[in-house]
Amino acid sequence: PKTTSIGKVTSPDKGQIKVTWKKNKTGDAYEIQYSTSKKFTKSTTKTVKVSKNSTTSATIKKLRAGKKYYVRMRSTDKTGKLTSAWSAVKNITTKKK
């Protein structure tokens, strides 16, 4: 699959991150990885399946408020074995209130 680039990373509410991207026609799912470390040590990965209605965003909840997070993503096939390269890293600080 082709590499997917992150459009925007926002913090819509306390302890949340919303990631948006352009639809990638070659992938079947997206993997969004986030961490408090630039090097992604102790990172968490969230898999978002592509639906017929063109999924182009995901919200990650239950994060620490006021903490800086680094986010990157990639496309993957149905099996999860074929993946694209990671996108460029973006960072965001979650809202405190």
N, C-alpha and C positions, 0 to 999 in steps of 0.2 A: 504493500500500500504506500501511497504518497504521504509525505510528512504533512501534518496539520499544524497551522500556526494559530496561536492564541490571539483572539481579537482584543478582548478586554478582560481585566480581572478587577472586580469591585467587591466591596463589603457592604451588602444591602442591610444587614442587621447585626446586632451584637454576636460576635463569635461565628460569623459566617463569611464564606467566600463564594462569589458567583463568577464562573468562568464561561466566556462566550467565544465561539469560533465559527469559521465558515465551514459549511458541509463539505466533506471529502467523499467524492463518489467512489473511490477505490477501496475504502475501508468498511468493515462491518461493525466495528466498535471503536471506542476511544478509551485510552487509559490516561487518566489525569493523576499526576503524582505531585504531592505537596509535602513540604518539610519546613522546619524552622532553621535548617542548615543550608547554606549555599551549595554544599557538596552533596546534599540529599542523603546524608547519613540518617538513619532512623526515619526514613520517609514512609508515607502511606500512599497507596495507589487505589484510586477509585475507577472502576470500569463502567463506562456508559455505553449501553447498546444503542445502535442506530435504529430508529423506528421509521415507519412509513411517512410520518409527518415531519421529517427532517429535523431531528434533534440537533440543536446548535448551542445548547447551554446546559450547565449543571451547577447545582448549589451544594456546597460542602458545609455541613453544619457541625455543631458541637466542638468548635475550636476554641482556643483560649482568646478571650477578648484583649485587645490592645497589643497583640503579639504579631511580629513580622513573619510572614510565610512566603516561601518561594514555590512557584508553580511552573510545571511544564507538562506537555502532553504529547501523545503519539497515537497513530492509527494502528489498528490491528485487524486481522481476519477473524472469521468465526471461531476458529480453533484456538486463537491466541498465540499460535506458534510463529506466524509471520507478522513482524511489526516493522513500522517505519522508524526512522531516527527520531530522537526527542526534539521537540520544538525549542525555540529560544526560551530562556527562563525569564519569567516576570515575577515581581514581588509586590506584596500588598500587606498593609497593617490592618488587622481586623478592628472593627468599631468597638469602643469601650461601652457605649450606652445605646 
